[in-house]
Amino acid sequence: MTKQQNILIIGAGLCGSLLALRLGQRGYNVTVMEKRPDMRKVDISAGRSINLAFSDRGIKAMNLVGILDKVMPLCIPMKGRMLHDVEGNTVLAPYSGREDEYINSISRGGLNELLLTEAEKHDNVNIHFNKKCLSVDFEKTTALFKDYDTKKEFIEDADVIFATDGAGSALRKSYYLGKKFLFSFSQDWLSHGYKELSILPGENGSYKTFKNALHIWGREAFMLIALPNLDGSFTVTLFLSFDEGEYNFNNLTTKERVLEFFEKYFKDALELMPNLVDDFFENPTSPLGTVKCSPWHFKGNTLLMGDAAHAIVPFYGQGMNASFEDVTEFDKVLDEGHQDWETIFKVYEANRKKDTDAIADLAIDNFYEMKGHVNHPNFREKRNLEMAFEKEFPTEYSSKYSLVTFNEDIGYRDAMLRGRAQDKAILNMLADGTLNINDDLKSNLEKVTTETDNILEDDRIAGLKS
Amino acid sequence: MTKQQNILIIGAGLCGSLLALRLGQRGYNVTVMEKRPDMRKVDISAGRSINLAFSDRGIKAMNLVGILDKVMPLCIPMKGRMLHDVEGNTVLAPYSGREDEYINSISRGGLNELLLTEAEKHDNVNIHFNKKCLSVDFEKTTALFKDYDTKKEFIEDADVIFATDGAGSALRKSYYLGKKFLFSFSQDWLSHGYKELSILPGENGSYKTFKNALHIWGREAFMLIALPNLDGSFTVTLFLSFDEGEYNFNNLTTKERVLEFFEKYFKDALELMPNLVDDFFENPTSPLGTVKCSPWHFKGNTLLMGDAAHAIVPFYGQGMNASFEDVTEFDKVLDEGHQDWETIFKVYEANRKKDTDAIADLAIDNFYEMKGHVNHPNFREKRNLEMAFEKEFPTEYSSKYSLVTFNEDIGYRDAMLRGRAQDKAILNMLADGTLNINDDLKSNLEKVTTETDNILEDDRIAGLKS
């Protein structure tokens, strides 16, 4: 396997441009084909959320390619969830009891542009825009593109093809429709869709509400969230059922009804959004889906990575971080010195898939947690106890959220198994009175640790898989 | 909704012909289109397993249409699993501690022919053969067929269309490819495939091995099973990985290797199969897949039922029973007197999908149980205890297997939740010594019941879904 091999990457989004940068650093000849125009030259809507949560797994990947110092200026720290109740009262629920554990709001476009620029600094990396992939012949290792400039189709030949072309991946579609091998595949849609709205900047780029938090208006059946941007604005997202409940996307069809809905449930947010109605009717409503599949690779010819392999819902703030971690994990396998791409792809998928399956499931769980659980007394009591554990015994306890978000050296699956067992232990011991929040904190921590280990051991003996 | 409505059923397999019979009994005008020739006139391989397990949920459906007396002569009772170890030693592990709880081996063809004949006794039911469905226009409620006799395509118009056209359903494909609504869909393949073999009848139609059992040669990585037929033969099925392990379907390519494999692992079975090599190379190797999807219906126009809606792997012996139960459950919703098909379809899916999802997962679990767990001391000890409970306290205890198989008035999901909790309780109490099989049986039953309830309650408090 020589470095002179020609690698084709389909898609120059966040995952594809990071992969191009890393493979470029390793010396491969890399060609990247991107369907959109160059976002550094043309002002385009990325068609996806404007800002994203960036946390430790993403940071680890930025360190791998040595550009963390250029990424940090794009970040706005969010220390916790700012919970807004229906009366407009707020409380800040920190993400961790450890001061240095927080997530960041980052601009998708800003980060993607940085990655493109860094990748192109390598002479062996060439990025082409306005080239849409139509299909991949994974047996021949060729891909068919449509050139949006010339309007012509062309075939690109490569030694190996990586598809980082997102949730609607052309390679994944070719795997599915090709029926050349047994391809396991799932697409699961939530009953809820989403629509992006905005809180515009205040005077002189000031923030109209608290800057350093992820704001949540959780209303059980639906919710609104807001993340800050560098220019003083917030990107606001409404998650709402398409067709269930008194208010849903299908029946919010007039200005009056939209205002009535926001007056009733999001009064304090509405006051910050005089532009609500325009945003509501101008911006699209999009579905929320989870995609899983296997195998990701065909022999040593082609490999799916990022959202193309595992699209997830946004509720854990891990979509981008998981895709970046794909590159970190793939790089680790490259370091192992295998002699052919087929072995590399096999080892990578065997290591990685259990973790991307886990974060997909965790993200669904968090949908229910954010919409409703955050308001329940039991849940708040559990979180308070966990904050105290993390503060007083910082090396001894990490909540599920912390295991997933701030422990980049623990895989998502292990984080899920331990995190769920901890939640179950605490919620049950609070319910049956075994745990009293007024008791000594150290003895409470010991109770939780012991009960968590019991739960994991009971599951192991019963042979349950999760 | 008048009875004069024209109902089109696509597929006259087990589910479609039962549905035609039931809707015929209820007075609807029913047209059925089946792609294969009439199996009562032409000797065809059904292309699927020759015999099947028939049990209480299936019996309930046969009672609904009043033909159980005609079905019973087709049945061979199987009282338990006959476990064959590698030395050829056998032990019969009963399915239940209750004498009257057993499953039956039944001929797929014999049962399907009976259902066709019964359905056709109704003047308002018309079945057409050699008509393959190519696609369904679910918005117009029309289906496109190819007539294998005339070689022509034609469109069939109906007031409502039921697709009972199996795992490769044309309607399901039209839902998926149509992209007219958010269609959640999964196909999951096991690493193992299967191949049918046979033990031929002895002299005068005698049985060469014990007739009244489901024979299992479980070898952890693979397994062989055998079910009896009325003519003295057994249909034998080999479940084996396509490409993993020392022996797999991809490398069993010569007569010598096949014989070596059977000599080594299935010696006592090989002695009954002088025809093994011919069967092995004549019969196809087929994959094992699970299909789930949602929604099953489009408005009040079309509905998926049976394998078309939920194809499962065969390891719980519930595929046919689940499809028959679809008809029972659908019939129950018809009795509720809703005014339109859309409501009927919605209520049916809301009631039913949780149960077909559960049996799909249970069937995967049983793959691991049959291949390997049945040989483990822990598992055998658990089963012995459960047999004793069922024998001594027949009204107070049912194992997971019994809940799923012999309790037709408990849904699959409730059977799964209680059954899994019982298994977990027993395996853990055996492991930690809380349960001693030499203790008084009544007190052991109380321990198991209490611990099972604790497990279910802990899961409920933790908000875990399964």
Interface residues (C-beta under 8 A of the other chain):
Chain A: L182 F183 S184 F185 S186 Q187 D188 W189 F242 P287 G289 K292 Y368 H373 R420 D423 K424 L427 N428 A431 D458 D459 I461 A462 G463 L464
Chain B: L182 F183 S184 F185 S186 Q187 D188 W189 F242 P287 G289 K292 Y368 H373 R420 D423 K424 L427 N428 A431 D458 D459 I461 A462 G463 L464
